[in-house]
């Protein structure tokens, strides 16, 4: 780390601080630097990827220049407001200036005010923000990351490189492999160099499957696709692929893994929820054969064209109708004010397993959405979570949650409440089972539902009626119309 000794040159250097990420988050871990000292950066270019306690996001820098120094190495947790990168915004303007001298470590002393231009001097209407939080409407459009989207997947002719370089002279730096942040994190966890991975995605983008293929030697007799639980129809989209465990050196008896980021936040939230709200869990096994038939019919309905139709869609709709009939479930206990806060809106949370851990983004005002709108919202939520683009705002303000453990082939579970909520529904695997139907034993599609709720404000009667209503709708889905 360096700072300028010649104050006449101080204005040349600008510092970019870890932005205020909001949602009560005060720190972030630097996962990956996309630039190094000496690299040219432009306004809006992504310079690093960081992980907060809720999501992984990319940081765009709000000014042009040449990278002077990186203040923290990868893997460091940095507080909001700390300087993470210094940029020379006027390179070559004073060639006679002295070389920068070494300065104390960032945690020992802050850089003098003269060492960088005030952050207020950034272009008007623009603030450094995390991807996913957005910028002011008057801000410039984010430019493509250097060496990624702007670079061709394969080596380009010299003329093309010169054109992309903008000045037609110096050659482009080596192109960085194209991959989304979650895929980069997966490769880092598995110790895979992305430069050695053969991309199969559109436009030369490396996919998660490409990384797994690079990590595991391909056996001639191995199937080309991973196996899935043998169920007639999964309740929701399949979970993210399981990461292959890192190789363990011979003789190693235990491995210590630092608890931080999303995993740390999950642990704290679950402990706080389990030991604050008195949990009660009730179960019901239900014949969902008619619901599965309706799912098949909706897939052929022209009004549902362009959206994904699956059992989760009808389960979510059944839950929303059941809340309308039992509004007391959609509430929260306010310990500070000793009040029960009744919610007249439903922000429907969907628990999603990702390589970074379990996250629970929610669909805002789900009670107002039509079935096609709800299907589109669910599809977008799942896709965003898988790609690691879920913002902290998307995970805030939930009122009730659905968690689908059935995708793992298990019958049910006893879910822990998402903090700030009073009910969570677990959906088990849908399986063909012998079932008494109209006086005869027949193979029917059956699942088990488990409802956990906060017994401080939801008593046994209310919780039981709510769960029974969901089951009744899934058994006779026409009740989505008659009870709505």
C-alpha positions in Angstrom: 0.0 0.0 0.0 1.3 3.5 -0.9 0.4 7.1 -0.6 1.7 10.2 -2.3 4.5 12.3 -0.8 4.2 15.1 -3.3 1.0 17.0 -2.4 0.9 18.7 -5.8 0.2 15.2 -7.3 -2.3 14.2 -4.6 -5.3 15.1 -6.8 -4.2 12.5 -9.4 -5.0 9.7 -7.1 -8.6 8.7 -6.1 -9.7 6.1 -3.7 -12.6 3.8 -4.0 -14.2 2.7 -0.7 -16.2 -0.4 0.1 -19.8 0.9 -0.6 -22.5 1.0 1.9 -24.4 -2.2 1.1 -27.5 -1.5 3.1 -29.9 -4.0 4.6 -28.0 -3.8 7.9 -24.8 -5.3 6.4 -21.5 -3.6 7.4 -18.8 -5.7 5.8 -17.9 -7.8 2.8 -15.2 -10.3 1.9 -13.2 -9.7 -1.3 -13.5 -12.9 -3.3 -11.7 -11.9 -6.5 -9.9 -9.0 -8.0 -10.5 -8.5 -11.7 -7.7 -5.9 -12.1 -4.1 -5.5 -11.0 -1.8 -2.4 -10.5 -1.1 -0.9 -13.8 -4.4 -1.9 -15.4 -6.5 0.7 -17.1 -10.1 1.0 -15.7 -13.1 2.9 -17.0 -16.1 4.3 -15.3 -18.6 1.5 -14.6 -16.0 -1.3 -15.0 -16.3 -4.2 -12.5 -13.0 -4.3 -10.5 -13.8 -7.0 -8.0 -16.3 -9.5 -6.6 -17.3 -9.4 -3.0 -19.4 -11.6 -0.8 -21.7 -10.1 1.9 -23.6 -12.0 4.5 -26.4 -12.4 2.0 -25.1 -12.5 -1.5 -22.1 -12.3 -3.9 -22.0 -9.1 -5.9 -19.7 -7.3 -8.2 -18.3 -3.8 -7.6 -18.0 -1.3 -10.5 -15.6 1.6 -10.1 -17.1 5.1 -10.7 -14.1 6.8 -12.5 -11.5 6.3 -15.2 -7.8 5.9 -14.6 -4.9 3.4 -14.0 -4.9 1.1 -11.0 -2.3 2.4 -8.6 -2.7 -0.2 -5.8 -5.0 -2.8 -4.3 -5.4 -2.2 -0.5 -6.5 -5.7 0.4 -5.7 -9.2 -0.9 -8.4 -11.7 -1.9 -10.0 -13.4 1.1 -9.9 -10.3 3.3 -13.1 -9.1 5.1 -13.4 -5.3 4.7 -15.6 -3.0 6.7 -17.9 -0.6 4.7 -16.1 2.7 4.2 -12.6 1.3 4.0 -10.6 2.1 0.9 -10.1 -1.0 -1.2 -8.4 0.4 -4.4 -6.5 3.6 -5.4 -6.6 4.8 -9.0 -4.4 7.3 -10.8 -7.0 9.4 -12.7 -4.4 11.5 -14.5 -1.6 9.1 -15.5 1.4 10.7 -17.2 0.4 14.2 -16.2 3.5 14.7 -14.1 6.3 12.4 -15.1 8.8 14.2 -12.8 6.9 13.3 -9.7 8.6 11.2 -7.0 7.8 7.6 -6.7 5.2 6.9 -4.0 6.6 5.9 -0.6 5.3 3.1 1.6 2.7 3.9 4.2 1.3 2.2 7.3 -1.2 -0.6 6.9 -4.8 0.4 6.3 -5.9 -0.8 9.7 -3.2 1.2 11.5 -3.9 4.6 10.0 -6.3 6.2 7.5 -4.9 7.9 4.5 -4.7 11.8 4.8 -7.5 13.7 3.2 -5.1 15.1 0.6 -4.2 11.7 -0.6 -7.4 11.4 -2.6 -10.0 13.6 -4.1 -13.2 13.6 -1.9 -15.8 11.1 -2.9 -18.2 14.0 -3.6 -16.1 14.8 -6.7 -17.5 11.7 -8.4 -19.7 12.4 -11.5 -22.9 14.0 -10.4 -25.7 11.6 -9.8 -23.5 8.6 -9.5 -22.5 6.7 -6.4 -20.4 3.5 -6.2 -22.9 0.8 -5.6 -23.2 -3.0 -5.5 -24.5 -4.7 -8.6 -28.1 -5.5 -7.9 -28.7 -2.2 -5.9 -28.9 -0.1 -9.0 -27.6 3.5 -9.6 -29.2 6.9 -9.9 -31.1 7.4 -13.1 -28.7 10.1 -14.2 -25.7 7.8 -14.0 -23.9 6.6 -17.0 -24.6 3.1 -18.4 -22.3 0.5 -17.0 -19.6 -0.5 -19.4 -18.6 -4.0 -20.2 -15.9 -5.6 -18.0 -12.4 -5.3 -19.5 -11.2 -8.6 -21.0 -14.6 -10.3 -20.6 -17.7 -9.4 -22.6 -15.7 -7.1 -24.9 -13.1 -9.8 -25.7 -13.8 -12.5 -28.2 -13.9 -16.0 -26.9 -11.0 -17.1 -29.0 -7.8 -15.3 -30.0 -8.8 -12.4 -32.2 -6.8 -11.1 -35.2 -4.4 -8.2 -34.5 -6.6 -5.7 -36.3 -9.6 -6.7 -34.2 -7.5 -6.4 -31.0 -6.4 -3.0 -32.0 -9.9 -1.9 -32.7 -11.1 -3.2 -29.3 -8.2 -1.4 -27.6 -9.6 1.9 -28.8 -6.3 3.4 -30.0 -5.2 0.9 -32.6 -1.8 0.5 -31.1 -1.2 -1.4 -27.8 -2.4 -5.0 -27.7 -5.2 -6.1 -25.4 -4.3 -7.7 -22.1 -4.9 -11.5 -22.0 -8.6 -12.1 -22.1 -10.1 -13.3 -18.9 -12.2 -16.5 -19.2 -15.9 -15.8 -19.4 -17.8 -17.1 -16.4 -20.5 -15.9 -14.0 -19.5 -15.1 -10.4 -21.0 -18.3 -8.9 -19.0 -20.4 -11.5 -15.8 -18.5 -10.6 -16.4 -19.2 -6.9 -17.0 -22.9 -7.7 -13.8 -23.1 -9.7 -11.9 -21.4 -6.8 -13.3 -23.8 -4.3 -12.4 -26.8 -6.4 -8.9 -25.4 -7.2 -9.6 -25.2 -11.0 -7.9 -22.6 -13.2 -10.7 -21.3 -15.5 -8.1 -20.7 -18.2 -7.8 -24.5 -18.4 -11.5 -25.1 -18.7 -13.1 -25.7 -22.1 -16.3 -23.6 -22.3 -19.5 -25.0 -23.7 -21.9 -22.1 -22.9 -23.2 -19.6 -25.5 -20.5 -17.1 -26.6 -17.7 -19.1 -25.0 -19.1 -18.8 -21.4 -17.8 -21.4 -18.9 -20.7 -23.1 -17.2 -20.9 -24.9 -13.8 -20.9 -28.2 -15.7 -17.7 -27.3 -17.4 -16.0 -26.7 -14.1 -17.2 -30.0 -12.7 -16.0 -31.8 -15.9 -12.6 -30.2 -15.4 -12.5 -31.3 -11.8 -13.5 -34.9 -12.4 -11.9 -37.2 -15.0 -14.4 -38.5 -17.4 -14.8 -42.3 -17.3 -15.8 -43.8 -20.7 -18.8 -45.6 -19.2 -19.9 -42.7 -17.0 -23.4 -41.2 -17.9 -23.3 -37.8 -19.5 -25.7 -36.3 -17.0 -26.0 -36.5 -13.3 -28.7 -38.8 -11.8 -31.7 -37.4 -10.1 -34.0 -38.8 -7.4 -36.5 -41.2 -8.9 -39.8 -39.4 -8.4 -42.7 -38.9 -10.8 -42.4 -35.1 -10.9 -40.2 -33.0 -8.7 -42.0 -30.4 -6.6 -39.8 -27.6 -7.8 -36.7 -27.0 -9.9 -33.8 -29.3 -9.0 -31.2 -27.9 -6.5 -27.9 -26.6 -7.6 -25.3 -29.2 -8.5 -23.4 -30.5 -5.4 -19.8 -29.3 -5.4 -17.2 -32.1 -5.5 -15.3 -32.2 -2.2 -11.8 -30.9 -2.3 -9.1 -33.6 -2.2 -7.8 -34.3 1.3 -4.1 -35.1 1.8 -3.4 -38.5 3.1 -3.2 -38.7 6.9 -5.4 -35.7 7.4 -7.8 -36.4 10.3 -9.8 -33.1 10.3 -10.2 -29.9 8.3 -11.1 -26.5 9.7 -13.3 -24.3 7.5 -13.7 -20.6 8.4 -17.3 -19.7 9.1 -18.0 -16.4 7.3 -20.2 -14.7 4.7 -23.5 -16.4 3.9 -22.8 -19.5 6.0 -22.1 -17.3 9.1 -25.3 -15.3 8.5 -27.3 -18.5 8.1 -25.9 -20.0 11.4 -26.6 -16.8 13.4 -30.2 -16.5 11.9 -31.1 -20.1 12.6 -29.8 -20.0 16.2 -31.6 -16.8 16.8 -34.9 -18.1 15.4 -34.7 -21.6 17.1 -34.1 -20.1 20.5 -36.4 -17.1 20.2 -39.6 -18.3 18.7 -41.2 -21.5 20.3 -41.5 -23.8 17.3 -44.4 -26.2 16.7 -44.4 -28.5 13.7 -47.5 -30.3 12.3 -47.7 -32.8 9.5 -50.3 -34.0 7.0 -50.0 -36.5 4.2 -52.1 -35.7 1.1 -53.1 -37.2 -2.2 -52.0 -34.7 -4.8 -52.9 -36.7 -7.9 -55.5 -34.1 -9.1 -53.0 -31.3 -8.6 -50.4 -33.2 -10.7 -53.1 -33.6 -13.5 -53.8 -29.9 -13.3 -50.1 -29.1 -13.7 -50.0 -31.2 -16.8 -53.1 -29.4 -18.2 -51.6 -26.0 -17.4 -48.4 -26.8 -19.3 -50.6 -27.0 -22.5 -52.6 -23.9 -21.7 -51.8 -21.0 -24.1 -52.3 -18.5 -21.3 -49.3 -20.1 -19.5 -47.1 -20.1 -22.5 -43.6 -18.8 -21.8 -43.6 -19.6 -18.1 -42.6 -22.7 -16.2 -45.4 -24.6 -14.7 -44.6 -27.1 -11.9 -46.2 -28.3 -8.6 -44.5 -25.5 -6.6 -46.7 -23.0 -8.5 -49.9 -24.6 -7.3 -48.5 -25.2 -3.8 -47.7 -21.5 -3.6 -51.1 -20.5 -4.9 -52.7 -22.9 -2.4 -50.7 -21.3 0.5 -51.8 -17.8 -0.6 -55.5 -18.9 -0.7 -55.1 -20.5 2.8 -53.6 -17.3 4.2 -56.6 -15.4 2.9 -58.8 -17.8 4.8 -56.5 -17.7 7.9 -55.0 -14.2 8.0 -53.7 -14.6 11.5 -50.9 -16.8 10.2 -49.4 -13.9 8.2 -48.1 -12.0 11.2 -45.0 -11.5 13.3 -44.3 -11.1 17.0 -42.8 -7.7 18.0 -40.9 -8.4 21.2 -39.8 -4.8 21.8 -43.4 -3.5 21.7 -45.1 -6.6 22.9 -47.4 -6.6 19.9 -48.6 -9.0 17.2 -48.0 -7.3 13.8 -50.6 -8.4 11.3 -49.4 -8.3 7.7 -52.0 -7.5 5.0 -49.6 -8.4 2.2 -47.7 -11.6 1.5 -44.0 -11.5 0.6 -43.7 -15.2 -0.3 -40.2 -16.6 0.5 -38.8 -19.6 -1.5 -35.9 -21.3 0.2 -33.2 -21.9 -2.5 -30.1 -24.0 -2.1 -27.1 -22.4 -3.8 -23.3 -23.1 -3.8 -22.9 -20.3 -1.2 -25.6 -21.8 1.1 -29.3 -21.5 1.7 -30.9 -18.2 0.8 -34.6 -17.2 1.0 -35.5 -14.5 -1.6 -39.2 -13.6 -1.6 -41.9 -12.5 -4.1 -43.2 -9.1 -3.1 -47.0 -8.8 -2.8 -47.5 -12.3 -4.1 -51.2 -12.2 -3.0 -51.9 -9.8 -5.9 -50.4 -11.9 -8.7 -52.3 -14.0 -11.1 -51.3 -17.5 -11.8 -49.2 -16.6 -14.9 -47.6 -13.7 -13.0 -46.8 -15.9 -10.0 -45.2 -18.5 -12.4 -43.1 -15.9 -14.0 -42.0 -14.5 -10.5 -41.0 -18.0 -9.4 -39.0 -18.7 -12.5 -37.1 -15.4 -12.2 -36.5 -16.0 -8.5 -35.0 -19.5 -9.0 -32.9 -18.4 -12.0 -31.5 -15.3 -10.2 -30.6 -17.4 -7.1 -28.8 -20.1 -9.2 -26.8 -17.4 -10.9 -25.8 -15.8 -7.6 -27.5 -12.5 -8.6 -30.0 -12.3 -5.7 -29.7 -8.9 -4.0 -30.0 -8.4 -0.2 -33.2 -6.4 -0.9 -34.8 -9.4 -2.5 -34.3 -11.4 0.7 -35.7 -8.8 3.1 -39.2 -8.4 4.3 -40.5 -11.9 3.8 -43.7 -12.9 5.7 -44.1 -16.7 5.1 -41.8 -19.2 3.4 -42.0 -22.5 1.4 -39.0 -24.9 1.5 -39.0 -27.8 -0.8 -37.0 -30.7 0.7 -38.7 -33.1 -1.7 -36.1 -32.4 -4.5 -33.6 -34.4 -2.4 -35.9 -37.4 -2.3 -36.9 -37.1 1.3 -40.4 -37.3 2.7 -40.5 -34.2 4.8 -38.6 -32.3 7.6 -39.1 -29.9 10.5 -38.1 -26.5 9.1 -36.9 -23.6 11.2 -38.6 -20.3 10.8 -37.0 -17.7 8.7 -36.2 -14.8 11.1 -39.0 -12.2 11.2 -41.6 -14.7 10.0 -44.1 -16.9 11.8 -44.8 -19.8 9.5 -42.8 -22.0 7.1 -44.2 -24.9 4.9 -41.9 -27.8 4.0 -43.0 -29.9 1.0 -41.8 -33.5 0.7 -41.2 -35.6 -2.3 -44.2 -36.5 -4.5 -44.2 -40.3 -4.8 -46.5 -43.0 -6.2 -47.9 -44.8 -3.2 -50.8 -47.2 -2.5 -53.7 -45.1 -1.3 -57.3 -45.8 -0.5 -59.3 -43.9 -3.2 -63.1 -44.3 -3.5 -63.0 -47.4 -1.4 -60.2 -49.1 -3.3 -56.4 -49.3 -2.9 -54.9 -47.5 -5.9 -51.5 -46.0 -6.8 -51.8 -42.3 -6.2 -49.3 -39.4 -6.1 -48.8 -38.5 -2.5 -46.7 -36.0 -0.5 -46.3 -35.0 3.1 -46.5 -31.4 4.2 -44.9 -30.1 7.4 -45.8 -26.7 8.8 -43.7 -25.0 11.5 -45.1 -21.9 13.2 -44.4 -19.5 16.1 -46.6 -20.7 18.9 -46.6 -17.3 20.6 -49.1 -16.0 18.1 -50.3 -19.0 16.2 -52.1 -21.5 18.4 -52.8 -25.1 17.5 -56.2 -24.5 16.1 -55.1 -21.8 13.7 -52.0 -23.7 12.6 -54.0 -26.8 12.1 -56.7 -25.1 10.1 -54.1 -23.4 7.9 -52.3 -26.6 7.1 -55.6 -28.5 6.6 -56.7 -25.8 4.1 -53.5 -26.1 2.1 -53.9 -29.9 2.0 -57.6 -29.7 1.0 -56.7 -27.4 -2.0 -54.0 -29.7 -3.2 -56.3 -32.7 -3.0 -59.1 -30.8 -4.8 -57.4 -28.0 -6.7 -60.8 -26.6 -7.9 -60.9 -25.0 -4.5 -58.4 -22.5 -5.8 -61.5 -21.1 -7.6 -64.2 -21.7 -5.1 -62.2 -20.5 -2.0 -60.4 -17.6 -3.6 
